Amino acid sequence: MKTEKTIQPFSGYLILIVSLAILIFSILNFKFHWVHIGIGIFSAIVGFLLLLGFMAIQPNSARVLTMFGDYVGTVKESGFFWANPFFLKKNISLRAHNLETTQLKVNDKQGNPIMIAAVVVWKVRDTFRAAFDVENYQEFVTIQSESALRKMAMAYSYDNFEDETAEITLRSISTEINEMLESEISERLDIAGIEVIEARISHLAYAQEIASAMLQRQQASAVVAARSKIVEGAVGMVEMALDALNKKDIVHLDEEKKAAMVSNLLVVLCSDKSASPIVNAGTLHH
Protein backbone atom coordinates (compact mmCIF):
# COMPACT_ATOMS: atom_id res chain seq x y z
CA MET A 1 0.00 0.00 0.00
CA LYS A 2 1.43 3.36 -1.04
CA THR A 3 1.76 6.20 1.42
CA GLU A 4 2.75 9.83 1.21
CA LYS A 5 6.29 10.52 -0.03
CA THR A 6 7.73 13.99 0.56
CA ILE A 7 10.14 15.34 -2.08
CA GLN A 8 12.23 18.50 -2.38
CA PRO A 9 12.02 20.18 -5.82
CA PHE A 10 14.50 22.57 -7.38
CA SER A 11 14.61 26.23 -6.43
CA GLY A 12 12.36 28.21 -8.75
CA TYR A 13 14.57 31.29 -8.77
CA LEU A 14 17.57 29.43 -10.22
CA ILE A 15 15.52 27.81 -12.99
CA LEU A 16 13.84 31.14 -13.71
CA ILE A 17 17.24 32.72 -14.46
CA VAL A 18 18.18 29.76 -16.66
CA SER A 19 14.89 29.85 -18.60
CA LEU A 20 15.14 33.61 -19.17
CA ALA A 21 18.71 33.18 -20.41
CA ILE A 22 17.57 30.47 -22.86
CA LEU A 23 14.75 32.70 -24.15
CA ILE A 24 17.13 35.61 -24.68
CA PHE A 25 19.56 33.28 -26.46
CA SER A 26 16.76 32.04 -28.75
CA ILE A 27 15.72 35.60 -29.64
CA LEU A 28 19.29 36.55 -30.54
CA ASN A 29 19.64 33.52 -32.84
CA PHE A 30 16.73 34.66 -35.04
CA LYS A 31 18.98 37.42 -36.46
CA PHE A 32 21.47 35.05 -38.07
CA HIS A 33 21.54 32.17 -40.60
CA TRP A 34 18.65 29.73 -40.89
CA VAL A 35 20.67 27.19 -38.91
CA HIS A 36 20.79 29.61 -36.03
CA ILE A 37 17.07 30.19 -36.49
CA GLY A 38 16.48 26.47 -35.98
CA ILE A 39 18.56 26.57 -32.82
CA GLY A 40 16.62 29.62 -31.69
CA ILE A 41 13.28 27.87 -32.21
CA PHE A 42 14.47 24.82 -30.32
CA SER A 43 15.81 26.91 -27.44
CA ALA A 44 12.58 28.95 -27.33
CA ILE A 45 10.56 25.74 -26.98
CA VAL A 46 12.86 24.58 -24.19
CA GLY A 47 12.55 27.95 -22.46
CA PHE A 48 8.75 27.90 -22.60
CA LEU A 49 8.66 24.32 -21.31
CA LEU A 50 10.81 25.35 -18.38
CA LEU A 51 8.33 28.10 -17.56
CA LEU A 52 5.56 25.52 -17.25
CA GLY A 53 7.34 23.84 -14.35
CA PHE A 54 7.16 26.74 -11.88
CA MET A 55 4.91 26.55 -8.81
CA ALA A 56 4.41 28.80 -5.81
CA ILE A 57 3.32 26.98 -2.63
CA GLN A 58 1.75 28.89 0.24
CA PRO A 59 2.28 27.97 3.91
CA ASN A 60 0.19 24.98 5.03
CA SER A 61 -0.40 23.92 1.45
CA ALA A 62 0.95 21.01 -0.56
CA ARG A 63 1.33 19.90 -4.17
CA VAL A 64 0.75 16.27 -5.12
CA LEU A 65 2.86 15.49 -8.21
CA THR A 66 2.01 12.77 -10.72
CA MET A 67 3.47 11.90 -14.09
CA PHE A 68 1.55 9.82 -16.63
CA GLY A 69 -0.65 8.40 -13.87
CA ASP A 70 2.22 7.50 -11.54
CA TYR A 71 2.56 9.15 -8.13
CA VAL A 72 5.88 10.99 -7.87
CA GLY A 73 5.69 12.67 -4.46
CA THR A 74 4.32 15.54 -2.42
CA VAL A 75 5.86 18.96 -1.90
CA LYS A 76 4.94 20.35 1.53
CA GLU A 77 7.53 23.11 1.91
CA SER A 78 6.30 26.60 1.11
CA GLY A 79 8.12 28.76 -1.42
CA PHE A 80 8.86 29.16 -5.13
CA PHE A 81 9.92 25.89 -6.81
CA TRP A 82 10.37 24.21 -10.16
CA ALA A 83 9.45 20.67 -11.09
CA ASN A 84 9.24 18.67 -14.27
CA PRO A 85 6.81 20.56 -16.56
CA PHE A 86 5.16 17.23 -17.46
CA PHE A 87 4.15 16.69 -13.83
CA LEU A 88 0.49 17.15 -12.98
CA LYS A 89 0.28 19.27 -9.83
CA LYS A 90 -2.74 18.95 -7.54
CA ASN A 91 -3.12 21.49 -4.76
CA ILE A 92 -4.19 20.19 -1.32
CA SER A 93 -4.67 22.45 1.69
CA LEU A 94 -3.07 21.35 4.96
CA ARG A 95 -4.93 23.98 6.98
CA ALA A 96 -7.52 23.14 9.63
CA HIS A 97 -11.10 23.12 8.32
CA ASN A 98 -14.38 23.69 10.16
CA LEU A 99 -17.36 21.56 9.20
CA GLU A 100 -20.81 22.14 10.67
CA THR A 101 -23.12 19.33 9.66
CA THR A 102 -26.70 19.93 8.67
CA GLN A 103 -29.35 19.37 11.33
CA LEU A 104 -30.19 15.70 11.02
CA LYS A 105 -33.53 14.19 12.03
CA VAL A 106 -32.75 10.94 13.83
CA ASN A 107 -34.54 8.56 16.19
CA ASP A 108 -32.69 8.18 19.49
CA LYS A 109 -32.32 4.91 21.38
CA GLN A 110 -35.91 5.15 22.68
CA GLY A 111 -37.29 5.91 19.21
CA ASN A 112 -37.96 9.60 19.84
CA PRO A 113 -37.32 11.83 16.80
CA ILE A 114 -34.63 14.43 17.53
CA MET A 115 -32.72 17.09 15.61
CA ILE A 116 -28.95 16.93 16.01
CA ALA A 117 -25.91 18.60 14.45
CA ALA A 118 -22.18 18.66 15.13
CA VAL A 119 -19.06 20.72 14.49
CA VAL A 120 -15.97 18.88 13.23
CA VAL A 121 -12.47 20.39 13.02
CA TRP A 122 -10.25 18.43 10.63
CA LYS A 123 -7.19 18.64 8.40
CA VAL A 124 -5.36 16.50 5.85
CA ARG A 125 -2.65 14.30 7.37
CA ASP A 126 -1.73 12.07 4.39
CA THR A 127 -1.92 13.81 1.01
CA PHE A 128 -1.60 10.55 -0.95
CA ARG A 129 -4.71 9.05 0.65
CA ALA A 130 -6.65 12.30 0.34
CA ALA A 131 -5.79 12.58 -3.36
CA PHE A 132 -6.08 8.97 -4.52
CA ASP A 133 -7.94 6.79 -1.99
CA VAL A 134 -11.21 8.74 -2.22
CA GLU A 135 -12.91 10.58 -5.06
CA ASN A 136 -13.41 13.89 -3.27
CA TYR A 137 -11.95 14.08 0.24
CA GLN A 138 -13.93 17.18 1.28
CA GLU A 139 -17.25 15.62 0.29
CA PHE A 140 -16.11 12.38 1.93
CA VAL A 141 -15.53 14.22 5.23
CA THR A 142 -19.01 15.75 5.13
CA ILE A 143 -20.88 12.53 4.37
CA GLN A 144 -18.95 10.35 6.81
CA SER A 145 -19.23 12.91 9.62
CA GLU A 146 -23.02 12.99 9.25
CA SER A 147 -23.13 9.21 9.08
CA ALA A 148 -21.10 8.88 12.30
CA LEU A 149 -23.28 11.47 14.04
CA ARG A 150 -26.43 9.62 12.99
CA LYS A 151 -25.06 6.31 14.29
CA MET A 152 -24.10 7.78 17.66
CA ALA A 153 -27.47 9.53 18.09
CA MET A 154 -29.28 6.22 17.56
CA ALA A 155 -27.13 4.51 20.20
CA TYR A 156 -28.05 6.83 23.12
CA SER A 157 -31.18 8.26 24.68
CA TYR A 158 -31.94 11.95 24.47
CA ASP A 159 -32.32 12.22 28.26
CA ASN A 160 -33.14 10.17 31.37
CA PHE A 161 -36.93 10.59 31.28
CA GLU A 162 -37.59 7.29 29.52
CA ASP A 163 -34.29 5.57 30.29
CA GLU A 164 -33.58 6.29 33.95
CA THR A 165 -30.76 3.73 34.07
CA ALA A 166 -28.77 5.47 31.32
CA GLU A 167 -25.50 6.88 32.65
CA ILE A 168 -24.71 8.77 29.45
CA THR A 169 -27.31 10.65 27.43
CA LEU A 170 -27.14 12.97 24.45
CA ARG A 171 -28.62 15.87 26.37
CA SER A 172 -25.84 15.87 28.92
CA ILE A 173 -23.38 16.65 26.07
CA SER A 174 -20.69 15.22 28.28
CA THR A 175 -17.05 14.78 27.43
CA GLU A 176 -17.71 11.08 26.85
CA ILE A 177 -20.27 11.81 24.12
CA ASN A 178 -17.94 14.18 22.27
CA GLU A 179 -15.02 11.76 22.61
CA MET A 180 -17.13 8.92 21.22
CA LEU A 181 -18.22 11.10 18.32
CA GLU A 182 -14.62 12.13 17.60
CA SER A 183 -13.44 8.51 17.73
CA GLU A 184 -16.21 7.33 15.38
CA ILE A 185 -15.50 10.06 12.82
CA SER A 186 -11.72 9.52 13.03
CA GLU A 187 -12.14 5.82 12.30
CA ARG A 188 -14.23 6.56 9.22
CA LEU A 189 -11.93 9.30 7.86
CA ASP A 190 -8.68 7.39 8.33
CA ILE A 191 -9.03 5.86 4.86
CA ALA A 192 -8.81 9.37 3.38
CA GLY A 193 -5.78 10.40 5.45
CA ILE A 194 -7.84 12.92 7.44
CA GLU A 195 -7.01 13.83 11.05
CA VAL A 196 -9.92 14.86 13.28
CA ILE A 197 -8.79 17.58 15.69
CA GLU A 198 -12.11 18.02 17.49
CA ALA A 199 -15.73 16.93 17.19
CA ARG A 200 -18.61 18.09 19.37
CA ILE A 201 -22.40 18.36 19.30
CA SER A 202 -23.51 21.87 18.32
CA HIS A 203 -27.32 21.45 18.23
CA LEU A 204 -29.65 19.07 20.03
CA ALA A 205 -33.44 19.28 20.34
CA TYR A 206 -36.57 17.20 20.01
CA ALA A 207 -38.16 17.17 16.56
CA GLN A 208 -40.90 19.71 16.02
CA GLU A 209 -43.76 17.20 16.11
CA ILE A 210 -43.00 16.11 19.69
CA ALA A 211 -41.17 19.16 21.05
CA SER A 212 -44.31 20.67 22.64
CA ALA A 213 -45.32 17.42 24.36
CA MET A 214 -41.79 16.82 25.66
CA LEU A 215 -41.58 20.38 26.97
CA GLN A 216 -44.82 19.89 28.91
CA ARG A 217 -43.48 16.66 30.35
CA GLN A 218 -40.27 18.36 31.43
CA GLN A 219 -42.22 21.20 33.01
CA ALA A 220 -44.49 18.73 34.81
CA SER A 221 -41.47 16.85 36.15
CA ALA A 222 -39.94 20.10 37.36
CA VAL A 223 -43.20 21.09 39.10
CA VAL A 224 -43.48 17.70 40.81
CA ALA A 225 -39.87 17.89 41.99
CA ALA A 226 -40.39 21.43 43.31
CA ARG A 227 -43.62 20.45 45.10
CA SER A 228 -41.88 17.49 46.72
CA LYS A 229 -39.24 19.81 48.14
CA ILE A 230 -41.89 22.25 49.35
CA VAL A 231 -43.88 19.50 51.11
CA GLU A 232 -40.73 18.07 52.67
CA GLY A 233 -39.79 21.49 54.02
CA ALA A 234 -43.34 22.24 55.20
CA VAL A 235 -43.57 19.00 57.19
CA GLY A 236 -40.28 19.85 58.88
CA MET A 237 -41.51 23.35 59.77
CA VAL A 238 -44.79 22.00 61.21
CA GLU A 239 -42.86 19.50 63.29
CA MET A 240 -40.60 22.26 64.59
CA ALA A 241 -43.63 24.46 65.43
CA LEU A 242 -45.35 21.69 67.41
CA ASP A 243 -42.14 20.83 69.30
CA ALA A 244 -41.57 24.49 70.16
CA LEU A 245 -45.14 24.90 71.47
CA ASN A 246 -44.78 21.81 73.66
CA LYS A 247 -41.36 22.80 75.05
CA LYS A 248 -42.36 26.38 75.90
CA ASP A 249 -45.76 25.28 77.22
CA ILE A 250 -47.48 28.11 75.37
CA VAL A 251 -50.71 26.30 74.63
CA HIS A 252 -52.05 22.81 75.22
CA LEU A 253 -53.49 21.16 72.11
CA ASP A 254 -55.41 17.92 71.96
CA GLU A 255 -55.13 15.61 68.96
CA GLU A 256 -58.03 17.22 67.13
CA LYS A 257 -56.58 20.72 67.50
CA LYS A 258 -53.12 19.49 66.46
CA ALA A 259 -54.62 17.99 63.32
CA ALA A 260 -56.37 21.27 62.52
CA MET A 261 -53.17 23.24 63.12
CA VAL A 262 -51.14 20.88 60.96
CA SER A 263 -53.72 21.13 58.19
CA ASN A 264 -53.74 24.94 58.31
CA LEU A 265 -49.93 25.20 58.36
CA LEU A 266 -49.54 22.83 55.44
CA VAL A 267 -52.10 24.78 53.42
CA VAL A 268 -50.26 28.04 54.13
CA LEU A 269 -46.76 26.65 53.49
CA CYS A 270 -47.58 24.54 50.43
CA SER A 271 -49.92 26.94 48.67
CA ASP A 272 -48.60 28.66 45.54
CA LYS A 273 -50.51 31.82 46.52
CA SER A 274 -50.29 34.09 49.54
CA ALA A 275 -52.63 33.06 52.35
CA SER A 276 -55.36 35.48 53.52
CA PRO A 277 -55.37 35.46 57.35
CA ILE A 278 -58.67 35.47 59.29
CA VAL A 279 -58.57 37.03 62.74
CA ASN A 280 -60.43 34.97 65.36
CA ALA A 281 -61.75 37.31 68.08
CA GLY A 282 -63.29 34.51 70.11
CA THR A 283 -61.93 31.26 71.52
CA LEU A 284 -60.30 28.42 69.68
CA HIS A 285 -63.74 26.80 69.37
CA HIS A 286 -65.41 29.81 67.74
VEXDREN-2710 file (C-alpha; in Angstrom, 1 decimal):
% VEXDREN-2710
k/r/px/py/pz
1/MET/0.0/0.0/0.0
2/LYS/1.4/3.4/-1.0
3/THR/1.8/6.2/1.4
4/GLU/2.8/9.8/1.2
5/LYS/6.3/10.5/0.0
6/THR/7.7/14.0/0.6
7/ILE/10.1/15.3/-2.1
8/GLN/12.2/18.5/-2.4
9/PRO/12.0/20.2/-5.8
10/PHE/14.5/22.6/-7.4
11/SER/14.6/26.2/-6.4
12/GLY/12.4/28.2/-8.7
13/TYR/14.6/31.3/-8.8
14/LEU/17.6/29.4/-10.2
15/ILE/15.5/27.8/-13.0
16/LEU/13.8/31.1/-13.7
17/ILE/17.2/32.7/-14.5
18/VAL/18.2/29.8/-16.7
19/SER/14.9/29.8/-18.6
20/LEU/15.1/33.6/-19.2
21/ALA/18.7/33.2/-20.4
22/ILE/17.6/30.5/-22.9
23/LEU/14.8/32.7/-24.2
24/ILE/17.1/35.6/-24.7
25/PHE/19.6/33.3/-26.5
26/SER/16.8/32.0/-28.7
27/ILE/15.7/35.6/-29.6
28/LEU/19.3/36.5/-30.5
29/ASN/19.6/33.5/-32.8
30/PHE/16.7/34.7/-35.0
31/LYS/19.0/37.4/-36.5
32/PHE/21.5/35.1/-38.1
33/HIS/21.5/32.2/-40.6
34/TRP/18.7/29.7/-40.9
35/VAL/20.7/27.2/-38.9
36/HIS/20.8/29.6/-36.0
37/ILE/17.1/30.2/-36.5
38/GLY/16.5/26.5/-36.0
39/ILE/18.6/26.6/-32.8
40/GLY/16.6/29.6/-31.7
41/ILE/13.3/27.9/-32.2
42/PHE/14.5/24.8/-30.3
43/SER/15.8/26.9/-27.4
44/ALA/12.6/29.0/-27.3
45/ILE/10.6/25.7/-27.0
46/VAL/12.9/24.6/-24.2
47/GLY/12.6/27.9/-22.5
48/PHE/8.7/27.9/-22.6
49/LEU/8.7/24.3/-21.3
50/LEU/10.8/25.4/-18.4
51/LEU/8.3/28.1/-17.6
52/LEU/5.6/25.5/-17.3
53/GLY/7.3/23.8/-14.3
54/PHE/7.2/26.7/-11.9
55/MET/4.9/26.6/-8.8
56/ALA/4.4/28.8/-5.8
57/ILE/3.3/27.0/-2.6
58/GLN/1.8/28.9/0.2
59/PRO/2.3/28.0/3.9
60/ASN/0.2/25.0/5.0
61/SER/-0.4/23.9/1.4
62/ALA/1.0/21.0/-0.6
63/ARG/1.3/19.9/-4.2
64/VAL/0.8/16.3/-5.1
65/LEU/2.9/15.5/-8.2
66/THR/2.0/12.8/-10.7
67/MET/3.5/11.9/-14.1
68/PHE/1.5/9.8/-16.6
69/GLY/-0.6/8.4/-13.9
70/ASP/2.2/7.5/-11.5
71/TYR/2.6/9.1/-8.1
72/VAL/5.9/11.0/-7.9
73/GLY/5.7/12.7/-4.5
74/THR/4.3/15.5/-2.4
75/VAL/5.9/19.0/-1.9
76/LYS/4.9/20.4/1.5
77/GLU/7.5/23.1/1.9
78/SER/6.3/26.6/1.1
79/GLY/8.1/28.8/-1.4
80/PHE/8.9/29.2/-5.1
81/PHE/9.9/25.9/-6.8
82/TRP/10.4/24.2/-10.2
83/ALA/9.5/20.7/-11.1
84/ASN/9.2/18.7/-14.3
85/PRO/6.8/20.6/-16.6
86/PHE/5.2/17.2/-17.5
87/PHE/4.1/16.7/-13.8
88/LEU/0.5/17.1/-13.0
89/LYS/0.3/19.3/-9.8
90/LYS/-2.7/18.9/-7.5
91/ASN/-3.1/21.5/-4.8
92/ILE/-4.2/20.2/-1.3
93/SER/-4.7/22.5/1.7
94/LEU/-3.1/21.4/5.0
95/ARG/-4.9/24.0/7.0
96/ALA/-7.5/23.1/9.6
97/HIS/-11.1/23.1/8.3
98/ASN/-14.4/23.7/10.2
99/LEU/-17.4/21.6/9.2
100/GLU/-20.8/22.1/10.7
101/THR/-23.1/19.3/9.7
102/THR/-26.7/19.9/8.7
103/GLN/-29.3/19.4/11.3
104/LEU/-30.2/15.7/11.0
105/LYS/-33.5/14.2/12.0
106/VAL/-32.8/10.9/13.8
107/ASN/-34.5/8.6/16.2
108/ASP/-32.7/8.2/19.5
109/LYS/-32.3/4.9/21.4
110/GLN/-35.9/5.2/22.7
111/GLY/-37.3/5.9/19.2
112/ASN/-38.0/9.6/19.8
113/PRO/-37.3/11.8/16.8
114/ILE/-34.6/14.4/17.5
115/MET/-32.7/17.1/15.6
116/ILE/-28.9/16.9/16.0
117/ALA/-25.9/18.6/14.4
118/ALA/-22.2/18.7/15.1
119/VAL/-19.1/20.7/14.5
120/VAL/-16.0/18.9/13.2
121/VAL/-12.5/20.4/13.0
122/TRP/-10.2/18.4/10.6
123/LYS/-7.2/18.6/8.4
124/VAL/-5.4/16.5/5.8
125/ARG/-2.6/14.3/7.4
126/ASP/-1.7/12.1/4.4
127/THR/-1.9/13.8/1.0
128/PHE/-1.6/10.5/-1.0
129/ARG/-4.7/9.1/0.6
130/ALA/-6.6/12.3/0.3
131/ALA/-5.8/12.6/-3.4
132/PHE/-6.1/9.0/-4.5
133/ASP/-7.9/6.8/-2.0
134/VAL/-11.2/8.7/-2.2
135/GLU/-12.9/10.6/-5.1
136/ASN/-13.4/13.9/-3.3
137/TYR/-11.9/14.1/0.2
138/GLN/-13.9/17.2/1.3
139/GLU/-17.2/15.6/0.3
140/PHE/-16.1/12.4/1.9
141/VAL/-15.5/14.2/5.2
142/THR/-19.0/15.8/5.1
143/ILE/-20.9/12.5/4.4
144/GLN/-18.9/10.3/6.8
145/SER/-19.2/12.9/9.6
146/GLU/-23.0/13.0/9.2
147/SER/-23.1/9.2/9.1
148/ALA/-21.1/8.9/12.3
149/LEU/-23.3/11.5/14.0
150/ARG/-26.4/9.6/13.0
151/LYS/-25.1/6.3/14.3
152/MET/-24.1/7.8/17.7
153/ALA/-27.5/9.5/18.1
154/MET/-29.3/6.2/17.6
155/ALA/-27.1/4.5/20.2
156/TYR/-28.1/6.8/23.1
157/SER/-31.2/8.3/24.7
158/TYR/-31.9/12.0/24.5
159/ASP/-32.3/12.2/28.3
160/ASN/-33.1/10.2/31.4
161/PHE/-36.9/10.6/31.3
162/GLU/-37.6/7.3/29.5
163/ASP/-34.3/5.6/30.3
164/GLU/-33.6/6.3/34.0
165/THR/-30.8/3.7/34.1
166/ALA/-28.8/5.5/31.3
167/GLU/-25.5/6.9/32.7
168/ILE/-24.7/8.8/29.4
169/THR/-27.3/10.7/27.4
170/LEU/-27.1/13.0/24.4
171/ARG/-28.6/15.9/26.4
172/SER/-25.8/15.9/28.9
173/ILE/-23.4/16.7/26.1
174/SER/-20.7/15.2/28.3
175/THR/-17.1/14.8/27.4
176/GLU/-17.7/11.1/26.8
177/ILE/-20.3/11.8/24.1
178/ASN/-17.9/14.2/22.3
179/GLU/-15.0/11.8/22.6
180/MET/-17.1/8.9/21.2
181/LEU/-18.2/11.1/18.3
182/GLU/-14.6/12.1/17.6
183/SER/-13.4/8.5/17.7
184/GLU/-16.2/7.3/15.4
185/ILE/-15.5/10.1/12.8
186/SER/-11.7/9.5/13.0
187/GLU/-12.1/5.8/12.3
188/ARG/-14.2/6.6/9.2
189/LEU/-11.9/9.3/7.9
190/ASP/-8.7/7.4/8.3
191/ILE/-9.0/5.9/4.9
192/ALA/-8.8/9.4/3.4
193/GLY/-5.8/10.4/5.4
194/ILE/-7.8/12.9/7.4
195/GLU/-7.0/13.8/11.1
196/VAL/-9.9/14.9/13.3
197/ILE/-8.8/17.6/15.7
198/GLU/-12.1/18.0/17.5
199/ALA/-15.7/16.9/17.2
200/ARG/-18.6/18.1/19.4
201/ILE/-22.4/18.4/19.3
202/SER/-23.5/21.9/18.3
203/HIS/-27.3/21.4/18.2
204/LEU/-29.7/19.1/20.0
205/ALA/-33.4/19.3/20.3
206/TYR/-36.6/17.2/20.0
207/ALA/-38.2/17.2/16.6
208/GLN/-40.9/19.7/16.0
209/GLU/-43.8/17.2/16.1
210/ILE/-43.0/16.1/19.7
211/ALA/-41.2/19.2/21.0
212/SER/-44.3/20.7/22.6
213/ALA/-45.3/17.4/24.4
214/MET/-41.8/16.8/25.7
215/LEU/-41.6/20.4/27.0
216/GLN/-44.8/19.9/28.9
217/ARG/-43.5/16.7/30.4
218/GLN/-40.3/18.4/31.4
219/GLN/-42.2/21.2/33.0
220/ALA/-44.5/18.7/34.8
221/SER/-41.5/16.8/36.2
222/ALA/-39.9/20.1/37.4
223/VAL/-43.2/21.1/39.1
224/VAL/-43.5/17.7/40.8
225/ALA/-39.9/17.9/42.0
226/ALA/-40.4/21.4/43.3
227/ARG/-43.6/20.4/45.1
228/SER/-41.9/17.5/46.7
229/LYS/-39.2/19.8/48.1
230/ILE/-41.9/22.2/49.3
231/VAL/-43.9/19.5/51.1
232/GLU/-40.7/18.1/52.7
233/GLY/-39.8/21.5/54.0
234/ALA/-43.3/22.2/55.2
235/VAL/-43.6/19.0/57.2
236/GLY/-40.3/19.9/58.9
237/MET/-41.5/23.3/59.8
238/VAL/-44.8/22.0/61.2
239/GLU/-42.9/19.5/63.3
240/MET/-40.6/22.3/64.6
241/ALA/-43.6/24.5/65.4
242/LEU/-45.3/21.7/67.4
243/ASP/-42.1/20.8/69.3
244/ALA/-41.6/24.5/70.2
245/LEU/-45.1/24.9/71.5
246/ASN/-44.8/21.8/73.7
247/LYS/-41.4/22.8/75.1
248/LYS/-42.4/26.4/75.9
249/ASP/-45.8/25.3/77.2
250/ILE/-47.5/28.1/75.4
251/VAL/-50.7/26.3/74.6
252/HIS/-52.0/22.8/75.2
253/LEU/-53.5/21.2/72.1
254/ASP/-55.4/17.9/72.0
255/GLU/-55.1/15.6/69.0
256/GLU/-58.0/17.2/67.1
257/LYS/-56.6/20.7/67.5
258/LYS/-53.1/19.5/66.5
259/ALA/-54.6/18.0/63.3
260/ALA/-56.4/21.3/62.5
261/MET/-53.2/23.2/63.1
262/VAL/-51.1/20.9/61.0
263/SER/-53.7/21.1/58.2
264/ASN/-53.7/24.9/58.3
265/LEU/-49.9/25.2/58.4
266/LEU/-49.5/22.8/55.4
267/VAL/-52.1/24.8/53.4
268/VAL/-50.3/28.0/54.1
269/LEU/-46.8/26.6/53.5
270/CYS/-47.6/24.5/50.4
271/SER/-49.9/26.9/48.7
272/ASP/-48.6/28.7/45.5
273/LYS/-50.5/31.8/46.5
274/SER/-50.3/34.1/49.5
275/ALA/-52.6/33.1/52.4
276/SER/-55.4/35.5/53.5
277/PRO/-55.4/35.5/57.3
278/ILE/-58.7/35.5/59.3
279/VAL/-58.6/37.0/62.7
280/ASN/-60.4/35.0/65.4
281/ALA/-61.7/37.3/68.1
282/GLY/-63.3/34.5/70.1
283/THR/-61.9/31.3/71.5
284/LEU/-60.3/28.4/69.7
285/HIS/-63.7/26.8/69.4
286/HIS/-65.4/29.8/67.7
END
